[in-house]
Amino acid sequence: MGSRRGVIAEDLYRFNWVKNPVISPLDGTIVYEVQKVNAKQDGYDSHLRRMNADGSEDIQWTAGQSDRSPAWSPDGKQLAFLRKSGTDQHPQVWIMSAYGGEAHQATDMADGVGSFLWSPDSQSLLIAATNKSSQPHQTTSNQSEQLTSTNPDHAEDQSVPLSKKAIEINRIIYKSDSGGLWDGGRTHLYVHKIADQSGTWITSGDYDIDDFAWSPDGKQIAYISHIPSADEGDPDFSLKNDLFTINAEGHERHQWTQHQYVISSVNWSPDGQFIAMVADDQSYYNATLNRLYQLSLATGTITGLCDHDDIMLLNSVVGDTGLSSTYKPIYQSNGQAIDVLCTTFGACHLLSIATDGSGVQTILGGQRNIHYFARTAEQHLIFIAADPLQPGELFSWNIETEVETRLTHHNDDLLQQLILSKPEEMSVTSVDGKSLQAWIMRPAGDQADHTKVPTILEIHGGPHAMYGYTFMLEFQLLVSQGYAVIFGNPRGSHGYGQLFVNACRHDYGGGDYQDLMEITDYALEHYDWIDKDRLGVTGGSYGGFMTNWIVGHTDRFKAAVTQRSISNWISMYGVSDIGFHFVEDQIAGNPWDHLNTLWDHSPLAYVANVKTPILILHGEKDLRCPIEQGEQWFIALKRLGAVTKFVRFPDANHELSRSGHPQLRIQRLNHIVGWFNEYL
């Protein structure tokens, strides 16, 4: 191995993450985003880079501290992007010439710009942003703490600081893990004219806009929303939404669907006659696979383009490096096929789906995680792909010659210093005949050739997600510490068809638990260098639930680390930002009608059985699996005399391991390693 070394947690500071490539329609020039940790400020810096179509002359193109989401104007003369600058930490759109020079700020939205699209004539920007003025009730300006107020006493008492006023809540969905407490604002569409800086809100009301797209002629806009009807009950009780079109002045709104789908993203065909949708029909509720549909604007008919293919569209691969992903369906220039990502058997591939329903073709495959792509006019595809030995670089694929070329090497210098472990695939058959895909990573170096080694079972969250062929810093850190790592996809995971992903619903702790034990048993049987007396287990979110469940049902693991976990479905119902609908769907009940069902599936019910030393990691601001779940688990364990420790991460939400404060991410990794080092 020469002078190479093992991975350490602090290597997080040294990686570069490549994101969001866009291609100039004029000459194929590529602009893309590079993100890295700013260790001094405990945050992330991002800037844009520019290269020729063949990957040559790759240079830094912007110098901002937070430049991201580049987009070429359709005429190729300008590049727009989002930037946070100065004291204003709200992202705004900035624009610069395609030939270089200084960028200038193009927007000044009060709460910043969420996302944007160029108009087809390159004269306007379509912006998604918070529009509080369209709301039926006034809200306070303290976004982090205040909600809609209807009490006239509040308005009269001017002496009470905003931060001290009571918060009144009248929605069941009043908080989110990513946004905190709802401040009354709604996401709407704004058309910003670049020439004179004027603009118009083209949507407003007590609803939110999700994805959106311009028609090719710039006269219409398609968007996704759930706009409540006059006779509808509480709209928060429905996850479904609808497809609408509206003209560029904000008039002539038309609703094309009737609440049949949960629509993720939309795009127009090149001739403007069709709209493609990635959506699911909720036939398996939260476990329903994404499908591709096409709306004919002439007839209003919606056709499923891959109804007979048991595949999951978009990217569901679990990672810990915060990768972005192309989520839209993209029409090819002739309109006869649509490019879209697909989660399948441990990988994310790029598919081409015929618009006449005649078939599905894999364009880019392999044992890797393709998470972003763009197509050029010269029959090239630009894409970002990660694999277990590198966290994501930019590639080019010549469609005619089928030649693939790697364009960037941002992490090569670091990776050449590290000893990495490549996962070996295991094919396991469950007791009831299900095929389970799993992997094992040997310890870095050659420890497994000389001695028995401790081994850690990793369990992904979701549960409707998928481990696979992508880079996992946590796994590489563990193997560098001398551990082997087992990971796999039990029933409930994406990538193996509709029945498989649905198989854990209403059965948490049943077949999924058995699958994980059988994956562990398979590894022990086929790799005689594993020390069966030194097994560890860890996971986060659903993986945290399963870690808690495992130690309450077996003593075979000698150490455990549970992260952002679930311990009690009864309280989870009322405290999580998705609790009421997630618990009803996944566990099949609510606390007043199905108390015993929720309790029987709760790890807390079996806490007296726990003999395994267990570390509890939880973010203070986690609203997906709130910290009270960890608190209940810790107090019960301590009261019963179990070996445990509770680590609380300040200012950390459910995304701590993927995009949290870098210093906290480092601490988290070192806590995991420290616990296993002590007890394994």
Salt bridges, closest charged atoms under 4 A:
ASP11 OD1 - ARG5 NH2 2.73
ASP11 OD1 - ARG14 NH1 2.72
ASP42 OD2 - HIS661 ND1 3.79
ASP58 OD1 - ARG49 NE 3.03
ASP67 OD1 - ARG83 NE 2.69
ASP88 OD1 - HIS90 ND1 3.15
ASP111 OD2 - LYS132 NZ 3.96
GLU168 OE2 - HIS154 NE2 3.96
ASP183 OD2 - LYS132 NZ 3.32
ASP206 OD1 - ARG186 NH2 3.07
ASP208 OD2 - ARG186 NH1 2.68
ASP211 OD2 - LYS328 NZ 2.77
GLU232 OE2 - HIS226 NE2 2.68
ASP236 OD1 - ARG171 NH2 2.77
ASP242 OD2 - HIS259 ND1 3.29
ASP339 OD2 - ARG375 NH2 2.83
GLU393 OE2 - ARG406 NH2 3.74
GLU404 OE2 - ARG368 NH1 2.90
ASP412 OD1 - ARG406 NH2 2.88
ASP412 OD2 - HIS409 ND1 2.82
GLU424 OE2 - ARG442 NE 2.49
ASP432 OD2 - LYS434 NZ 3.60
ASP432 OD2 - ARG491 NH1 2.80
ASP446 OD2 - HIS450 NE2 3.33
GLU474 OE1 - ARG668 NH2 2.48
ASP515 OD2 - ARG491 NE 2.72
ASP521 OD1 - ARG556 NH2 2.71
ASP531 OD2 - ARG534 NE 2.93
ASP533 OD1 - LYS532 NZ 3.52
ASP577 OD1 - ARG624 NE 2.68
ASP585 OD1 - ARG505 NH2 2.70
GLU620 OE2 - ARG648 NE 2.74
ASP622 OD2 - HIS618 NE2 4.00
ASP622 OD2 - HIS654 ND1 2.76
GLU631 OE2 - ARG648 NH1 2.81
ASP651 OD1 - LYS621 NZ 2.95
ASP651 OD2 - HIS661 NE2 2.74
GLU655 OE1 - ARG658 NE 2.76
